[in-house]
Amino acid sequence: MTVLILGLLIFLGVHSTRIVAEGWRGATIGRVGEGTWKAVYSVLSIAGFVLIVWGFGLAREAPVLLWNPPVWTRHLAALLLVPAFVLLVAAYVPGNSIKARLHHPMVLGVKTWALAHLIANRWLAGALVFATFLLWAVFSFRAARARDRAAGKVYPPGRLGPTLVTVVLGIVLWAVFAMWAHGWLIGVRPFGR
């Protein structure tokens, strides 16, 4: 569990600089340059992610059962992941109404993803990963909205075409991941077998 916790601390620690140290972040970027900041940020993020994956794999070798969730929690999780994928896509499709309305759809997608997995997960390692990501997403969204208000940021209105592309692409990606990629990458098939 130590490797998993270390990975979470590094990955979410790096991703929390805008939550807890916005001034320090800006000063550091000003001192070392944006390119250096992004390079160090990327290396630490990748290292943290690798440790999370490795630590999670190690924890699965000797799993600690927390509870035995009813089958319906898997179905609820699968349903919650549809908007999570749509929100993730909304962060990248320009001009969509979802981003125009919610402003930070990726963080909301992470929040929804973590909540869905927390509901259906029965192992300690999973609860640790998903609870920490959920907590991070709550604080990240709050900090991002506060920065927007302080800067007086106004988001352009969304358009129907990009919004439809966002929704359709999000649903297609969810289907591919749920029906095939989740089992291949994670080893758990959300819909049986």
Secondary structure, DSSP 8 states (H G I E B T S, - for coil): -HHHHHHHHHHHHHTTHHHH-HHHHHHHHHHH-HHHHHHHHHHHHHHHHHHHHHHHHHHHHS--B-----THHHHHHHHHHHHHHHHHHHTTSTTBHHHHHHS-HHHHHHHHHHHHHHHH--BHHHHHHHHHHHHHHHHHHHHHHHHHHHHT------BHHHHHHHHHHHHHHHHHIIIIIHHHHHS--TT--
